[in-house]
Amino acid sequence: MSIRRYVSSTKSLTGEPVMVSPGRFGYIRIFEGRVSMSLSAQQKQFFAEQGYLVVENAVSSAQLAALREQFEGWVQESRSHQAPYGETIDHRPRFDVEPGHSADKPTLRRVNAPTDISDAYYEVMRNSTMTDCVAELIGPNMKFHHSKINSKLPGAATEVKWHQDFPFTPHSNDDLVTALLMVDEVTVENGPLQVLPGSHRGEIYDLWHDGIFTGAVADSVALDCIDNAVTCTGKAGSVCLMHTRLLHGSSPNLSTNPRTLFIAVYSAEDAIPCSPNPVPSIYQGEIVRGERTNHIRSREYDIPLPQLPTTASFFDQQAVSRDS
């Protein structure tokens, strides 16, 4: 059955009209040589109420293949290193490896600001269906904040304690979305993201405990999260769009398959950072959809400033014992 297409009043980045046709989960837009999916009203409502949304086919097959090839190259490169290596623009290591990393059993777990050194990752951050979906949630004017890769290779022990992203990157308002693109298939066995639905509408929790910045919520809060958590799985190329105030965490990879996420954080254009970027990028603040308005929009909240990481990643902050 053919689907009737019509020209929408929407304009592409080049100012050309886009083609729009009805799709199963919203609308399919075809512009600038690629296909883009619009979110349905039901999807937008689900995100507003629950604080997260999983969308399939957030990148093209070619984009996904390029991301995988690039990351595999970095894994192979990591075999020749025994400790975190490389350098970001704030002079911290770009590549982080787990304790016990070796040439025989590489455990590359973090790449900071991959968009700064990879055309493939920059392209997906800037020009993908994933980006379009985020813009529909916090746009029309939207900018890039930072990116990273969190990977759990088979047998990796890394876990992510329960936390919210917003206290790491406070802004004048909370229209921020963390897009977690599944470079590998994410299953219940390989350390999937777990979230507490609706928690983005509640308290912003303190990540400081006994004078130490742990990057995690209190144990009592974490227990409640575990009891009521929802697990986010999906095929490779899917994305989990998550409000940065949503409580979330993840367990170690207990499978024989990798679990790699490309994580890109976006904000509304009028959300202004209130603290330095923990993963600085040469592209921070780049307008990726819409235009620059030079306005500041704010909302009232009161939280302590975060502690910037001094090592390769926040995994080291979360490893700090609250008893020390």
PEWOWO-V306225 format. One line per field, one symbol per residue. phi: phi as a letter, one per 30 degrees, with the letter a starting at -180 (. if undefined). A space follows every 50 residues. Layout:
BEGIN
phi=???
END
This chain:
BEGIN
phi=.dcdcbddddcddciddccbbdbdclbcccahibcbcddddddddedddc jaacbdhdbddddddddddddddddddddcbcbebiacdcicddccbdej eaddbdbdcabdhdddbbddddeddcbbdeddddddcbddcbbdcabacc bbdeidcdbcddacdeddbdbdbcdbbcccdddcdccdcciddbbceidd ccdcddccbhicdcibddeddddddddbdccccldejdbccbddcddaaa cddccccdbccccbcbbedcccecbdddbdbdceiddcbibdcicccbbd abbdddcddccdadedddddddcd
END
